[in-house]
């Protein structure tokens, strides 16, 4: 049950107030703060305790079936079927499953970081008892729940949480995961946007960016900005353009749409969720000139980059906490030179550039044609 800081129940739709996995979604923010800051005190005193308590709760409420796999006695996928009785599914949804699998996996990861081997081993054992995601036999895409596909246009893409924001299914994992991601994008196109809100377009932009599809991501953000934002830039939920992007035309202000759009743009410019920093990973071909300054990557790295004539020309990386930075080589033909910082700390192997940095240290690379 969802409650405020005084432990009073928060009203609203039962999918949220009685969701078993709300704490897991919040735990994701604790985890991201740790990943982007690498603040060891925050990890030890806040992130790990919160994730661990969430994992303890999820282990307690999941039930083992005769097949040895865990499930929830009651499961939902916001905001499918709105606030009706049908919103509760007879089998675990991909939404709940993604959050539970993510929680067990990341709690184990943080336990490893803190040297808690027994804890890490336990959470990996519990994770192994969770089922795999329910996929469509027809498209290979994510279902809402086993044998239950999304059948109509819908504003909330909760069944796709495993792709974004949780990153359990990633482009970098190879062909199997790529098929699932592409099926999700194709499902959005097939079902259409008649029941979408502005934040749906922003969410689509992030998913398209994860698939390295800059054209699709940019188009989603263009529609978001042109049709779903008021003159003061506030996201208004419904289509304000009269162009028929959505049948929803109301205008409640919901800030998460603006935040999601900003996240989508950053996904186009910079990604670091898989342990490697990627520069301009999802830029449309017609964005010949682009630049950004001091965007934060996981590992507490501040990254700046410049793109001209359709190619990456310069990358600067500054480390707040020190450590190894793994950069996917962004330069044409892979050629580069170190123009700021110590060149002996930079090495290249295959498609990666490895940079070893001390706290506060900075390195700048520019494109140099290979000879």
C-alpha positions, 0 to 999 in steps of 0.5 A: 500500500502506498503511504505518505511519510506519516504512514497515511494511505494515499488515495487514488487508483488502486493500481498505485495505492496497492501496488506491490512494486511501487517501492521498487520503482522508487529504488531505481532512483536510489540506484541511479543516484549512486551510479551517477555520483559513485558516492560511497556514503550514499551507497552504504547509508541510503541506496543499499539499505533501501534496495535491500529492504525492498528486496526483503519485502518482495521476497516475502510477498512473492509465492513459489508455485509447483514449478519452483518459480515465484509469482505475485498473488495479485499483479497489475500493469499501470494504467492498463484497464484504468481503475477497473477490476480487470486491472488486476491480472491472474498472472504476474505482469511484465511490469511487476516482473521487471521491477522485481527482477531488477530489484533482486539483481541490483541489490546483489550488485550493490551487495557485491560492491560493499563486500557483502558476499552472502547477501549478494549470493542470496539475492542472486538465488532469489532472482533465479527463482523468478520467471522470464518475461512473457513474450509474444509467440507472434511478434517476439515482443513483450506482452502485458502478462502471459498470453495477454498482449496490449490490444489497443493504443494506450498512454502508459507503456508500463509493460515495456519497463524492462526496456526503459527505464530499467534497462534489463533488455538492452540493444547491447545484449545482442540480437535476442534483446534487439528483436524484443526492443524493435517489436516494442517500437513496431507495436507502438506504430501499429496500435497508434497514438490515439490514446496517448498523452504527451509523456507517451511520446517522450517515453517512446523517444527514450526507447527509440534512442536505446535502439539507436534510432535517432530519427524515430526519437527526434520525431517523438520529441518534435510531436511532444513539443509541438502538440503537448506543451503549452506556451509556457512549456508546461506539458499539458497531457492532451493534444493541444495542436488540433492535428489529431496526434491523440484523441485526448485533448484535455490539459492537466499539467503533469511535470513528468512529461517534461522530465521524460522529454529531457531524459529522451533528449539526453539518451539521444546525446549520451548513454552510459547505462551499460557500463560504456559511454556512448557519444551521440548514439541516437542522432538523426542523420540531418543533425549535422551540427550538435554539441553538449556540455557537462552532461553527467554519465554513470561513474561520476563523469562529466562529458562534453562533445561536439559534432560537425559535418555529421561526425564527432569532432571532440570529446571531453571527459572529467572525472569527479571521483576518479576511475576507469572510463570506458568510451565507445570510440565515437570518431570517424574511422576510430582515429583520435589524438589526446589534446588535453590531459595525459596521453599515457592514460588513454588506450584504445582496443577494438571499438573501445577507448579506455581512460584512467582518471584521478579525481578532478582529472580531465582529458580531451580527445579530437578526431584525427584521421588514421594514416 
